Amino acid sequence: MRWLDKPVAVRALGAWLLIGSGAALQAWLTWFGPRNDLLVQLAEAGPGSDPYLTATAVVLAWLTLGVALAILTSGAMTLRKASVVLAYGAITLLYINVMRERVGYGDFADYYNAAVNLLNGTPMPQRYLYPPLWATLLTPLVPSGPEATLVLVWTLNLVSTVAVLLVLPRVLERYGLSRPLAITVTLLFGAVNVPILRTLSYAQINMEVLLGILLALHWYPRNRFLSALALAIAVHLKLSPIALAMAFLWVRDREWLALFAVWLLAIAVVPAGAFGLGPYADLVHNLQTIERANGLIFRDNSIDSFLRGTSLATGIGAYLLIWPAKAVLAAVCLALAVIHVRRRTFVRAEAPGAAVLNAIPALMVLMVMVAPLVWEHHPVLLGLSYIVVATVLRPGDFVLFGFAYFLEFLTPTFDFFPWSYGRLISPLILLALAWQRAADPYREGLSRANRLIVETEESVSDCARTQSL
């Protein structure tokens, strides 16, 4: 059925275009046209506002409305499709509006200063713990100043967030979720999510990294070329995704591994060709001095932070257990990945790329939780692991799973030893549940969820058709 009659659709889009054109014309005359004091006095930044980010937020919100209108008024539009478009539009506007209220973005200064240092030929800032690709990409914007650079990073983060929410359902379908269920779960995951909010609030690059990881899984094994490229970009943005390459190593996919190695080298040439090997040496140095640069902060949910905090609180040298504890966690994650591959816990053997998909949930926990720093925004990279593990849980497991999910994605950030280490406990609970269900996956729950959402959809559609008669 058609969502709107053609005349109504044309009028709606025409009104959107007319209002947008009028606003754009006034903005151009106010700031870029001949000096007009009457127009200038109508434009003020207001309290708690950054005029550049505010303007960008307005443009993105208006474009979101326009895209939603264009989709809703094009071709045959069912009630289900319309509800999905409206839901994605709403969640996009939610993040745009929340981020418009921010005027300070903590980690952006590290990114911008790293780009400035590259241009000046000085060592990278001590808190810059990434390969130099991201700073290199920002260097052309340095002459325009930090304000213009922040607008680009801010916009790219929001676009990447929406892209993640669009790609995630495609990956979840590989794990047996029907498309309606995958979209529903994704929207619920994105609607209230502290790690996403903290990622955007710090202008972090986690969403770009997560997008690269999801695209690598989405394209594998159908397009190994793009899959390897996507993960290589993620590794050059944030080093930790290199751990996920172990899944491809396990299946001995020589073609993918060769492409991945080539892409890693090819991308590394960009910063090295422009600024030499010094930035890579700075990365190694900064990783070696990471404790001195960051100190002890209780919202850091790493094993390192927890054991150092315990040492401080008790006077016992618990910090000596840091490396043994991390070695045990890494061994558990690797063993669990192997068990999931062998027992086909999440994806049946005949499915394309099954071994890689089965290994990924445990490897993602290793990727995040073995790191020397685990800030409150890092768990955004664990969302796929939580959703996938939930697909094989028995009904009685969901009380514990719900508690773990609450600690990881819904609890506000705070600094209070030992209670602020919930995001360290949560992945350990997830690993315990994943280990328990490795030998006894309960797939009936996923089948029931798929059937339930289809039946609900059909019921709503029947009601809508009945009312329209």
C-alpha positions as CSV (number, residue, x, y, z in Angstrom):
1,M,0.0,0.0,0.0
2,R,1.1,3.6,-0.6
3,W,2.0,5.4,2.6
4,L,0.9,8.8,1.3
5,D,-0.9,9.9,-1.9
6,K,1.4,11.5,-4.4
7,P,0.1,15.0,-4.1
8,V,0.5,14.9,-0.3
9,A,4.1,13.6,-0.8
10,V,5.0,16.3,-3.2
11,R,3.6,19.0,-0.9
12,A,5.5,17.6,2.1
13,L,8.8,17.5,0.3
14,G,8.1,20.9,-1.3
15,A,7.5,22.5,2.1
16,W,10.7,20.9,3.5
17,L,12.7,22.2,0.6
18,L,11.1,25.7,0.7
19,I,11.6,26.2,4.4
20,G,15.2,24.8,4.2
21,S,16.0,27.1,1.3
22,G,14.7,30.1,3.2
23,A,16.7,29.3,6.3
24,A,19.8,28.7,4.2
25,L,19.3,32.0,2.4
26,Q,18.9,33.9,5.7
27,A,22.0,32.2,7.1
28,W,24.1,33.1,4.1
29,L,22.9,36.7,4.1
30,T,23.6,37.0,7.9
31,W,27.2,35.6,7.9
32,F,28.5,35.6,4.4
33,G,26.7,38.3,2.5
34,P,27.1,42.1,2.7
35,R,27.1,43.4,6.3
36,N,23.6,43.8,7.6
37,D,23.3,44.8,11.3
38,L,19.5,44.0,11.3
39,L,20.2,40.4,10.5
40,V,23.3,40.0,12.7
41,Q,21.4,41.1,15.8
42,L,18.9,38.3,15.2
43,A,21.6,35.6,15.6
44,E,23.2,35.0,19.0
45,A,25.0,31.9,20.3
46,G,23.0,31.8,23.5
47,P,24.2,30.3,26.9
48,G,25.9,27.0,26.8
49,S,26.2,26.9,23.0
50,D,28.9,26.5,20.5
51,P,27.7,28.3,17.4
52,Y,29.5,26.0,15.0
53,L,28.2,22.8,16.6
54,T,24.7,24.3,17.0
55,A,24.6,25.2,13.3
56,T,25.8,21.7,12.3
57,A,23.2,20.1,14.6
58,V,20.4,22.1,13.0
59,V,21.6,21.1,9.5
60,L,21.8,17.5,10.4
61,A,18.4,17.5,12.1
62,W,16.9,19.1,9.0
63,L,18.6,16.6,6.7
64,T,17.3,13.8,8.8
65,L,13.8,15.0,8.5
66,G,14.2,15.4,4.7
67,V,15.6,11.9,4.2
68,A,12.8,10.4,6.4
69,L,10.2,12.3,4.3
70,A,11.8,11.2,1.0
71,I,11.8,7.5,2.1
72,L,8.3,7.6,3.6
73,T,6.8,9.1,0.4
74,S,8.6,7.0,-2.1
75,G,7.1,3.9,-3.7
76,A,5.1,1.3,-1.7
77,M,5.5,1.9,2.0
78,T,4.2,-0.7,4.4
79,L,3.4,0.0,8.1
80,R,6.5,-2.0,9.1
81,K,8.8,-0.1,6.8
82,A,7.3,3.2,7.9
83,S,7.8,2.3,11.6
84,V,11.4,1.4,11.0
85,V,12.1,4.7,9.2
86,L,10.4,6.7,12.0
87,A,12.4,4.8,14.6
88,Y,15.7,5.4,13.0
89,G,14.8,9.0,12.4
90,A,13.9,9.4,16.1
91,I,17.1,7.8,17.4
92,T,19.2,9.9,15.0
93,L,17.5,13.1,16.2
94,L,18.0,11.9,19.8
95,Y,21.8,11.8,19.4
96,I,21.9,15.0,17.4
97,N,20.0,16.9,20.1
98,V,21.9,15.3,23.0
99,M,25.3,16.2,21.4
100,R,24.2,19.7,20.6
101,E,24.1,20.4,24.3
102,R,27.8,19.6,24.7
103,V,30.4,22.4,24.4
104,G,33.5,20.5,25.6
105,Y,34.8,17.2,24.1
106,G,37.7,15.8,26.3
107,D,39.6,13.5,23.9
108,F,39.3,15.9,20.9
109,A,42.2,17.9,22.3
110,D,44.5,14.9,22.2
111,Y,43.5,14.3,18.6
112,Y,44.0,17.9,17.5
113,N,47.2,18.3,19.4
114,A,48.5,15.1,17.8
115,A,47.8,16.5,14.4
116,V,49.5,19.8,15.3
117,N,52.6,17.9,16.6
118,L,52.8,15.9,13.3
119,L,52.9,19.2,11.3
120,N,55.5,20.6,13.7
121,G,57.6,17.5,13.7
122,T,57.4,17.1,17.5
123,P,56.6,13.9,19.5
124,M,53.0,12.8,19.8
125,P,51.2,13.8,23.0
126,Q,51.7,11.4,25.8
127,R,48.0,10.6,26.0
128,Y,47.7,9.8,22.3
129,L,47.6,6.0,22.3
130,Y,46.6,5.3,18.7
131,P,48.4,4.6,15.5
132,P,49.1,7.9,13.7
133,L,46.4,7.5,10.9
134,W,43.7,9.4,12.7
135,A,46.0,12.4,13.5
136,T,47.3,12.3,9.9
137,L,43.8,12.6,8.5
138,L,43.2,15.6,10.7
139,T,46.3,17.5,9.7
140,P,44.7,19.2,6.6
141,L,42.2,20.8,8.9
142,V,44.7,22.2,11.4
143,P,45.2,25.5,9.5
144,S,41.4,26.1,9.9
145,G,41.7,25.9,13.7
146,P,40.2,23.6,16.3
147,E,36.7,24.8,15.8
148,A,36.4,23.6,12.2
149,T,38.2,20.4,13.0
150,L,35.8,19.6,15.9
151,V,32.8,20.2,13.6
152,L,34.2,17.5,11.2
153,V,35.0,15.0,14.0
154,W,31.6,15.7,15.7
155,T,29.7,15.2,12.5
156,L,31.7,12.1,11.5
157,N,31.0,10.6,14.9
158,L,27.2,11.1,14.6
159,V,27.2,9.7,11.0
160,S,29.2,6.7,12.1
161,T,26.8,6.1,14.9
162,V,23.9,6.0,12.5
163,A,25.9,3.8,10.1
164,V,26.6,1.3,13.0
165,L,22.9,1.1,13.8
166,L,22.2,0.4,10.1
167,V,25.0,-2.3,9.7
168,L,24.5,-4.1,13.0
169,P,21.2,-5.7,11.9
170,R,22.9,-7.1,8.9
171,V,25.5,-8.8,11.0
172,L,22.9,-10.0,13.5
173,E,21.0,-11.7,10.7
174,R,24.2,-13.8,10.2
175,Y,23.6,-15.0,13.8
176,G,20.1,-16.2,13.1
177,L,18.0,-13.2,14.0
178,S,15.3,-12.4,11.5
179,R,15.5,-8.9,10.0
180,P,12.6,-7.5,12.0
181,L,14.1,-8.9,15.3
182,A,17.6,-7.7,14.3
183,I,16.3,-4.1,13.7
184,T,14.3,-4.1,16.9
185,V,17.2,-5.3,19.0
186,T,19.5,-2.8,17.4
187,L,17.1,0.1,18.1
188,L,16.7,-1.0,21.7
189,F,20.5,-1.2,22.0
190,G,21.0,2.3,20.6
191,A,18.1,4.0,22.4
192,V,19.6,4.0,25.9
193,N,23.3,3.3,25.8
194,V,25.8,4.9,28.1
195,P,29.0,3.8,26.2
196,I,27.6,5.4,23.0
197,L,26.8,8.6,24.8
198,R,30.2,8.7,26.4
199,T,31.9,8.0,23.1
200,L,30.1,10.9,21.5
201,S,30.7,13.1,24.5
202,Y,34.4,12.7,24.3
203,A,34.5,12.9,20.5
204,Q,36.1,9.4,20.6
205,I,36.6,7.3,17.5
206,N,34.9,4.2,18.8
207,M,32.0,4.3,16.5
208,E,34.3,4.5,13.4
209,V,36.2,1.6,14.8
210,L,33.0,-0.4,15.5
211,L,31.8,0.4,12.0
212,G,35.0,-1.1,10.5
213,I,34.6,-4.3,12.6
214,L,31.0,-4.7,11.7
215,L,31.6,-4.2,8.0
216,A,34.5,-6.7,8.1
217,L,32.0,-9.3,9.5
218,H,29.2,-8.3,7.1
219,W,31.4,-8.6,4.0
220,Y,33.1,-11.9,5.1
221,P,33.5,-14.2,3.2
222,R,31.4,-12.8,0.3
223,N,34.0,-10.0,-0.3
224,R,37.3,-10.7,1.4
225,F,38.9,-7.7,-0.2
226,L,36.6,-5.2,1.5
227,S,36.4,-7.3,4.7
228,A,40.1,-7.2,5.2
229,L,40.2,-3.5,4.3
230,A,37.5,-2.6,6.9
231,L,39.3,-4.4,9.7
232,A,42.7,-3.0,8.7
233,I,41.2,0.6,8.9
234,A,39.8,-0.3,12.3
235,V,43.2,-1.5,13.5
236,H,44.9,1.7,12.3
237,L,42.3,3.8,14.1
238,K,42.6,1.9,17.4
239,L,45.2,-0.9,17.8
240,S,43.1,-3.4,19.8
241,P,40.9,-4.8,16.9
242,I,44.0,-6.7,15.8
243,A,42.9,-9.3,18.2
244,L,39.9,-10.2,16.0
245,A,42.3,-11.3,13.2
246,M,42.9,-14.4,15.3
247,A,39.5,-15.7,14.1
248,F,40.6,-15.6,10.5
249,L,43.9,-17.1,11.5
250,W,42.0,-20.0,13.2
251,V,40.2,-20.9,10.0
252,R,43.5,-20.5,8.0
253,D,41.9,-18.2,5.5
254,R,45.1,-17.4,3.7
255,E,43.5,-15.1,1.1
256,W,41.9,-12.9,3.8
257,L,45.1,-12.9,5.9
258,A,47.2,-11.9,2.9
259,L,44.8,-9.1,2.0
260,F,44.7,-8.0,5.6
261,A,48.5,-7.8,5.8
262,V,48.7,-5.9,2.5
263,W,46.1,-3.4,3.7
264,L,47.9,-2.9,7.0
265,L,51.1,-2.1,5.2
266,A,49.4,0.1,2.6
267,I,47.6,2.2,5.2
268,A,50.7,2.5,7.3
269,V,52.5,4.0,4.4
270,V,50.2,7.1,4.5
271,P,51.4,8.5,7.9
272,A,54.9,7.1,7.4
273,G,55.2,8.7,4.0
274,A,54.1,12.1,5.3
275,F,55.8,12.2,8.6
276,G,58.3,9.3,8.8
277,L,58.4,6.4,11.4
278,G,58.7,8.7,14.4
279,P,54.9,8.7,15.2
280,Y,55.0,4.9,15.4
281,A,57.9,5.0,17.8
282,D,55.9,7.6,19.8
283,L,53.0,5.1,20.0
284,V,55.3,2.4,21.4
285,H,56.7,4.9,24.0
286,N,53.2,6.2,25.0
287,L,52.0,2.6,25.5
288,Q,55.0,1.9,27.8
289,T,54.2,5.0,29.9
290,I,50.5,4.7,29.9
291,E,50.1,4.4,33.7
292,R,52.2,7.5,34.4
293,A,50.2,9.5,31.8
294,N,46.7,8.6,33.0
295,G,47.1,7.8,36.7
296,L,44.5,5.9,38.8
297,I,40.9,6.8,37.9
298,F,38.1,4.6,39.2
299,R,36.0,4.9,36.0
300,D,38.8,3.1,34.2
301,N,37.4,-0.5,34.3
302,S,40.6,-2.3,33.4
303,I,42.1,-5.1,35.4
304,D,45.1,-2.8,35.9
305,S,43.0,-0.1,37.5
306,F,41.0,-2.4,39.8
307,L,44.1,-4.1,41.2
308,R,45.9,-0.8,41.7
309,G,42.9,0.6,43.4
310,T,42.7,-2.5,45.6
311,S,46.4,-2.1,46.5
312,L,45.7,1.5,47.4
313,A,42.6,0.7,49.5
314,T,44.1,-2.3,51.4
315,G,47.8,-1.8,51.5
316,I,48.2,-5.2,49.9
317,G,50.4,-5.5,46.8
318,A,47.5,-6.7,44.6
319,Y,49.0,-4.8,41.6
320,L,51.5,-7.8,41.3
321,L,48.5,-9.8,40.0
322,I,47.9,-7.6,37.0
323,W,49.7,-9.6,34.4
324,P,48.7,-13.0,35.8
325,A,45.1,-12.0,35.9
326,K,45.2,-10.6,32.4
327,A,46.9,-13.8,31.2
328,V,44.1,-15.9,32.7
329,L,41.4,-13.7,31.1
330,A,43.1,-13.9,27.7
331,A,43.4,-17.7,28.0
332,V,39.7,-18.0,28.9
333,C,38.6,-15.8,26.0
334,L,40.8,-17.8,23.5
335,A,39.7,-21.1,24.9
336,L,36.0,-20.0,24.7
337,A,36.5,-18.8,21.1
338,V,37.9,-22.2,20.2
339,I,35.0,-24.0,22.0
340,H,32.4,-21.9,20.2
341,V,34.0,-22.6,16.9
342,R,34.1,-26.4,17.5
343,R,30.6,-26.6,18.9
344,R,29.1,-24.2,16.5
345,T,27.5,-22.4,19.4
346,F,26.0,-19.4,17.6
347,V,26.1,-20.2,13.9
348,R,25.7,-23.6,12.3
349,A,28.7,-25.0,10.3
350,E,27.1,-24.8,6.9
351,A,26.6,-21.0,7.2
352,P,29.1,-18.8,5.3
353,G,32.0,-17.7,7.6
354,A,30.5,-19.7,10.5
355,A,33.9,-20.4,12.2
356,V,34.8,-16.7,12.2
357,L,31.4,-15.6,13.4
358,N,31.4,-18.2,16.2
359,A,34.8,-17.0,17.5
360,I,34.1,-13.3,17.4
361,P,32.0,-12.8,20.6
362,A,34.8,-14.1,22.9
363,L,37.5,-12.4,21.0
364,M,35.7,-9.1,21.3
365,V,35.8,-9.4,25.1
366,L,39.5,-10.2,24.9
367,M,40.0,-7.2,22.6
368,V,38.5,-4.8,25.1
369,M,39.1,-6.2,28.6
370,V,42.8,-7.1,28.3
371,A,43.7,-3.6,27.4
372,P,45.6,-1.5,30.0
373,L,42.8,1.1,29.9
374,V,39.1,0.4,29.7
375,W,37.2,3.7,29.8
376,E,33.5,3.8,30.1
377,H,33.1,4.4,26.4
378,H,35.1,1.3,25.3
379,P,32.2,-1.2,26.0
380,V,30.4,0.1,22.9
381,L,32.7,-2.4,21.1
382,L,31.1,-5.2,23.2
383,G,27.5,-4.7,22.1
384,L,27.7,-7.5,19.5
385,S,29.0,-10.0,22.0
386,Y,26.2,-9.3,24.5
387,I,23.5,-9.6,21.8
388,V,24.9,-12.8,20.3
389,V,25.4,-14.5,23.6
390,A,21.8,-13.7,24.5
391,T,20.6,-15.7,21.5
392,V,21.6,-19.0,23.2
393,L,20.6,-18.3,26.8
394,R,17.9,-20.2,28.6
395,P,15.0,-18.2,30.2
396,G,16.5,-18.6,33.7
397,D,19.8,-17.1,32.5
398,F,18.3,-13.7,31.7
399,V,18.2,-12.5,35.3
400,L,22.0,-12.7,35.5
401,F,22.3,-11.5,31.9
402,G,20.0,-8.5,32.5
403,F,22.1,-7.5,35.5
404,A,25.3,-7.7,33.4
405,Y,23.7,-5.7,30.6
406,F,22.5,-3.1,33.2
407,L,26.0,-2.7,34.6
408,E,27.6,-2.4,31.1
409,F,25.2,-0.2,29.1
410,L,22.7,1.4,31.4
411,T,24.6,2.4,34.6
412,P,25.7,6.1,34.6
413,T,29.4,6.7,34.9
414,F,30.8,7.5,38.3
415,D,34.1,7.3,40.2
416,F,33.8,5.4,43.5
417,F,35.9,2.4,44.4
418,P,35.0,-0.4,44.2
419,W,31.4,0.2,43.0
420,S,32.4,1.9,39.8
421,Y,34.0,-1.3,38.5
422,G,30.7,-2.8,37.3
423,R,31.9,-2.6,33.7
424,L,34.8,-5.0,34.7
425,I,32.4,-7.4,36.4
426,S,29.8,-7.4,33.6
427,P,32.0,-9.0,30.8
428,L,33.1,-11.7,33.3
429,I,29.4,-12.6,33.9
430,L,29.0,-12.7,30.1
431,L,31.9,-15.0,29.7
432,A,30.5,-17.3,32.4
433,L,27.2,-17.4,30.6
434,A,28.8,-18.0,27.3
435,W,30.9,-20.8,28.8
436,Q,27.8,-22.4,30.3
437,R,25.9,-22.3,27.1
438,A,28.8,-23.4,24.9
439,A,27.9,-27.1,25.6
440,D,24.2,-26.5,25.8
441,P,23.0,-23.7,23.5
442,Y,19.3,-22.9,23.8
443,R,18.3,-21.9,20.3
444,E,14.5,-22.3,20.9
445,G,14.5,-18.9,22.6
446,L,15.7,-17.2,19.4
447,S,13.2,-19.1,17.3
448,R,10.4,-18.0,19.6
449,A,11.6,-14.4,19.5
450,N,11.7,-14.5,15.6
451,R,8.2,-16.0,15.5
452,L,6.8,-13.6,18.1
453,I,7.9,-10.5,16.3
454,V,6.6,-11.7,12.9
455,E,3.2,-12.5,14.5
456,T,3.2,-9.1,16.2
457,E,3.9,-7.4,12.9
458,E,1.2,-9.3,11.1
459,S,-1.3,-8.5,13.9
460,V,-0.5,-4.8,13.7
461,S,-0.7,-4.8,9.9
462,D,-4.1,-6.5,10.1
463,C,-5.4,-3.9,12.5
464,A,-4.2,-1.1,10.3
465,R,-5.9,-2.7,7.2
466,T,-9.1,-3.2,9.1
467,Q,-9.2,0.5,10.2
468,S,-8.5,1.7,6.7
469,L,-11.5,-0.1,5.3
